[in-house]
């Protein structure tokens, strides 16, 4: 179709006043997919926005970012921090029902991944939409060589991740080891550390160096699996972008800009 091939302006004579209108509409039709992250404060929206940018290469609008960019959103990611609350229900009602992906974030903070999936499943039943469990923190893992070496040493010494993360912090306050452990908890949390220990203990190729371990943590974060969820909505995004083109043509026709050609395109379709 002309819009998908970047040929909207070629549908009218070069001298038509519709040319700049169609050129602008065509560029907007082909713009990258814009996803806006919404949710209650404290749900981890900024980290979720970063995870989508880094893992899925999406154009993402995070909290407090350019309002003009937000107006161009194609899809909305509603981020839950736990079972849906009234504010989550209110947010969902305010969003276009056909272009929302709902995610339970911070899945790594649950007792185990299965527990997070169960919470997401219950939320799905309450909201009437699929809910995906993800760890946006693990999706942003970027451990360096020194941190990897420390994890490898811990694994060799058969250090285990305690059930209570606070017990992982050993050493005198301000000591090098304590600061290192605090940094690991901050960057990949208990679930990420436990996953790293398991992979290192197994001698897995998924943890041969810092880069490999980071990729493994990205993979288990659940964020790469959101690709399919976004793909399921592409048809609706295309529909609304076509609506935008039609609206531009209707305004042009009403203003008398090559009304005959505008009405011809409206009657014949411009997708």
Order of alpha helices (4+ residues) and beta strands (2+ residues): alpha-beta-alpha-beta-alpha-beta-alpha-beta-alpha-beta-alpha-alpha-alpha-alpha-alpha-alpha-alpha
